[in-house]
Amino acid sequence: MNILALETSSEHCSVALWQDGKVSEHCELVGQRHSAVLIAMLDALLKDAGIRIKQVDGIAFGKGPGSFTGVRIACGVAQGLALGIGAGVVGVCTLQALAQASGRDKVVTALDARMGELYLAAYARQDGGWLPVIEPCLCKADDAPVVTDQDWFGAGSGFVVNDAALAVHYAKRLSAVDTQAVPKASAVAQLAAVEFARGNAVDAALALPLYLRDKVALKTREREEVRGAAGRTGP
């Protein structure tokens, strides 16, 4: 099975191709230029793999939480590609993708949500998958849900918000922290492969972002970026 994955919820833009367990990936730090570079990255990835978009069996995307514009771009492009080739779609939580990429067994994942807040979750490996110990939530560092045991690994930009207040909040619960960790398409592809195998893919029209903060209005520039990226997709 060929699964194409994309992740644009942070200042990094990444695309990955899962081919029966083998994963290849392109990743760049692009700032706010996701809509300008995403399709070219997808084309280059498929060209390197020697396959056409019509040979892709499923589309996966990082559904959030994260940058509102970035998450919308990923969802819109995933929908456009899936509709074009008649493929199912799987959305993967970016916080779980952080845990997957960490290589650890117990991970507190946190992303900077701005305004002094964090997108936060905690996961523990169980039976080859991930058990959510803390469900994805929006919180301030001082109010973050507790973890009760030790040897947790911290991953994500949330650990540098407000002078590392989150690391202080969890104190001796953490064994190490990677503040540079970002969600990547390779981890999205790995997690999505499990969902595709379980038959949990959805129709492209039903693929939705994960929002943890209410924001329903898009700025004009944001609407143009989302429409522009989605409009450049095709079989």
N, C-alpha and C positions, 0 to 999 in steps of 0.2 A: 504493500500500500504506500502511496505517495501522499504526504501531508505537507501542505505549504502553510507556514506560520509567519505572522508579523506582529511586531511589538513597538508601539510608538507612544507609550504613556509617560516617558521621561524625556530628557534632552538627548538621549540616544535613540537611534532608529536601527532596528535589526530585523532581518528576515532569515528564515531557516527552512530547510527542506528535510523532512523525515522520510527515509526510504527503508522500510522494513527494519527499523532499528538503528540505521546509520543516519547521523545528523550532520548536515553542513550548514554553515551560517555566515552571513555578512552583517557586520555591525559597525556603525559610525556614530560619532558624537556630532550632532547636526544642529543643536540648539532648538530653534523653532521652525526649521526648514523641512520638516517631515513631508509635507505635501509636495515639495519640490523634488525630493530625492527618492521617495519610497518606491515608485513604480520602476525607476531605473535600477534600483537595487534588486527588486524582484526579477526583472528581466535578466540581469547579470547572474543571479543565483541559478535560475533555470538553465541559462546557457552553459554555465560551468558544469551543471549536472547532466547536460545533454538531453534534457526533456523539454516538452512543450507544455504550456499551461493546460491543454486538454488532457494531458496524461496525469494530472493531479486528481486524486480521489477525494480529498477533503481539505477544507480551509480552516485554520485556527488563528485566533487573534487574542492579544492581551486585552481583556475587557475592562480593566481598571481594578481598583481605583488608581488615579494618577492625573496627569494633565487633562483638563476637560477637552481641549482641542485635540490633543494627541489621541485620546481614547476614541473620540468621535471619528477621527481619520481612520484608525485601525478598523473600527466597526464598519464604516462605510465602504472601505476598500474590500474588506472581507466579504461583505454582502455582494458588492458588484462582481467580484471574481467568481463567487459561488453561483450566482445567478447565471453568469455567462457560460459556465461549464456544467451546470446542473449538479453541483456538489453540495454536501451537507456542511454545516459550520459548527465549530465548538469554540466557545469563549472561555478563556482561562483567567482566573483571578491573578493579577500581577503580584500580589503578596505571596500567593502560593508558588508562583514562578520563581520568586526570590528564594524561597525555601528550597525548591528543587535544585536551583543552581548552586546552592551553598555547599553541597556535598556533606552536610551534617545531618544528624538525626533529630535534633531538637532546635528549632529556629524561631526566634522572635523577629518578625519582619516589620519594618517601619519605613514609610516614605514621608517626606516633607509635604504636608498638605497646605502650606502657607498659613498666614494669619495665626501663627503660633500653635497650629494643630498638626496632628499626625494621622496618616492612614496606617493602622496597625493590626497585626494578627500574630498568632503563634501556632506552629504546627509541629507535630511529632510523627516520626515514621512508625507505621503500624501495618503489618502484613503486606509489605511492598508498596503501600500507598501512604497518604498523609492524613493524620487525624487532626482536625482543627481544635486546638486546646483553647485558643481565643479566636472567636469568629471575627472576620474583618470588621473594623469599626473606625470611627472618627473620634479622636480624643486629644486632650492635651497631655503632655508628658507626665505631669503630676497626677493625672487622673487615669492613667493607663491601667487596664485590668492586670491583676497580679498573676504571676506564675509561682507555683508553690515549691518546686524543687530546684535543683542546681544544674550546672553544666549546659545552660542554654547558649546558643550562638546568636549574636545580634547581627542583622543584615539590613542595610539600606540607609538612605540619606536622613531618615528620621532620627538617627542617633547623633547627628551633629546639630540638630535644631535646638535653639536656646541653650547654647554652650553645653551640649551633651547631657541635658537634663534627664533624658530617658535612661541613659546608662547609669546615672546616679539613682534614679527611681528603682531600677532593678538590682542595683548594688551587687551583692555576691551571687546573684542568680546567673550571671553571665560569665562564661569562660573566655570569650573573645568577641570582638566586634569588627565587622567590615563595613565601614561607612561609605565606601565607594561602590558597593554592590548595587546593580540596577537590574530591573527585569529584562530578560532577553528572550528572543524568539526561539532559541534552541530549547530552553526550559519549557516554553509554551508548547512547542511541538511534542516534547516528551510526555507532558501531562495530557495533551489532547489525544495522543495516540491511544492512551488507556480508555478515554471516553469514546473514541470512535469504535474501539474493539468491543465496548459494552453496548454499543448501539445508541449512544446518548447524543449523537449529532442532531442538530435541528435544521429546519428549512432556513434559508438565508434571511427571509423576511422576519423570522423570529429571533434572530441574533441581536442581543441588546447589550449595551455597556453596563457596567456596575458603578452606580453612583452612591457615594456615602455622604455627600453634601448636596443639599438642594441648590440647583442652579439651572433654571429652565431657559433663560434667555441667552442667545448667542450674539456676540458682537458681529457687525457686518464683515469684518476681516475674517473672523472664525468661520462664518458660514461660507465665505468664498473659498477658504482653504479646504474645508471638508468637501464641498461640491467639486472643487478642482481636482482633488486627489481621486475621488470616486469616479469622476468623469473620464479619467485617463485609463481606467481599467477596461479589460475586455478579454475575450478568449484568444 
